[in-house]
Structure formats: structure tokens, C-alpha cells
Amino acid sequence: MTLQEATDVMHGALREEDLDALRQALKARRAALEAGESPTLEHFQAGESALAALAAMKRRWAAESARLEQVRAGVASALPHREFPHLD
């Protein structure tokens, strides 16, 4: 895969938030660079953009995780408390 192809796959993976595809695209970018392809300014900027997108994704997922925990806690607190038998 060429550097440009890997960069295109990377952009698609970021749009879909597909971490497995992103991992493969990043490996392909690295392989293309190690094979001697010269990155353009656009390729460099794409890598920088990917880092920013990953940071934003991490923040978004952290916020969603916190929101899900609030929902879980709300549901759990609304349920009647039950005593469970101890099997000692």
C-alpha cells in the first residue's frame, strides 16, 4: 500500500472511529515510509490531524462513558433494594 493509500484509509478509519482499521492504516503508513516513500507536507499534516482526531475521540468516549455510568447509577438507585442470601 502506498503512503497516500494508507493515509486515505487512515482518514476513513478516523471518520468511522474504527480503531482496528486505524491501526492497520498506521502500520501501512509506517511500512510505506520505511520502504523509502518520501512524505509530502500533506502526509505530515494528515498524521498531525490524526493525532488531534484521536485526542478528540478519547475525550468524547470519556464523556460518553461518564454519561453511561450516570445512567447506570440512576437505574440502579431506582430499583428496590433486595437482600440476597449469603451462602456461607
C-alpha positions in Angstrom: 0.0 0.0 0.0 1.3 3.4 -0.9 1.6 6.2 1.7 -1.3 8.0 0.0 -3.5 4.9 0.1 -2.6 4.3 3.7 -3.4 7.9 4.5 -6.8 7.7 2.8 -7.6 4.5 4.8 -6.5 6.3 8.0 -8.9 9.2 7.3 -11.7 6.7 6.7 -10.9 4.8 9.9 -11.0 8.0 11.8 -14.3 9.1 10.4 -15.8 5.7 11.3 -13.9 5.6 14.6 -12.7 2.1 13.7 -9.6 1.6 15.8 -8.7 -1.7 14.2 -8.7 -0.2 10.7 -6.8 2.8 12.0 -4.1 0.5 13.5 -3.8 -1.2 10.1 -3.6 2.1 8.3 -0.9 3.4 10.6 1.1 0.2 10.2 0.8 0.6 6.4 1.9 4.3 6.6 4.9 3.3 8.6 5.8 0.5 6.2 5.5 2.9 3.3 7.8 5.3 5.0 10.3 2.6 5.9 10.2 1.4 2.2 11.5 4.8 1.3 8.5 6.8 0.3 9.0 10.5 0.9 6.2 12.1 2.8 4.8 15.4 1.5 3.6 18.2 3.7 0.1 16.9 3.2 1.1 13.5 4.5 2.8 15.0 7.6 -0.3 17.2 8.2 -2.5 14.2 7.9 -0.6 12.5 10.7 -0.9 15.5 12.9 -4.6 15.7 12.1 -4.9 12.0 13.1 -3.3 12.7 16.5 -5.8 15.6 17.1 -8.7 13.4 16.0 -7.6 10.6 18.3 -7.4 13.1 21.2 -10.9 14.3 20.4 -12.2 10.8 20.2 -10.7 9.9 23.6 -12.4 13.0 25.2 -15.7 12.1 23.5 -15.5 8.5 24.6 -14.6 9.5 28.2 -17.6 11.8 28.3 -19.9 9.1 26.9 -18.5 6.6 29.5 -19.2 9.0 32.3 -22.7 9.6 31.0 -23.4 5.9 30.8 -22.2 5.5 34.3 -24.7 8.2 35.4 -27.5 6.3 33.7 -26.4 3.0 35.2 -26.3 4.6 38.7 -29.7 6.2 38.2 -31.2 2.9 37.1 -29.6 1.0 40.0 -30.8 3.6 42.5 -34.4 3.4 41.2 -34.5 -0.4 41.7 -35.8 -1.6 45.1 -33.1 -2.9 47.3 -33.1 -6.6 47.8 -31.4 -8.8 50.3 -29.5 -11.7 48.7 -29.0 -14.8 50.7 -25.5 -15.4 51.8 -24.1 -18.9 51.1 -21.6 -19.2 53.9 
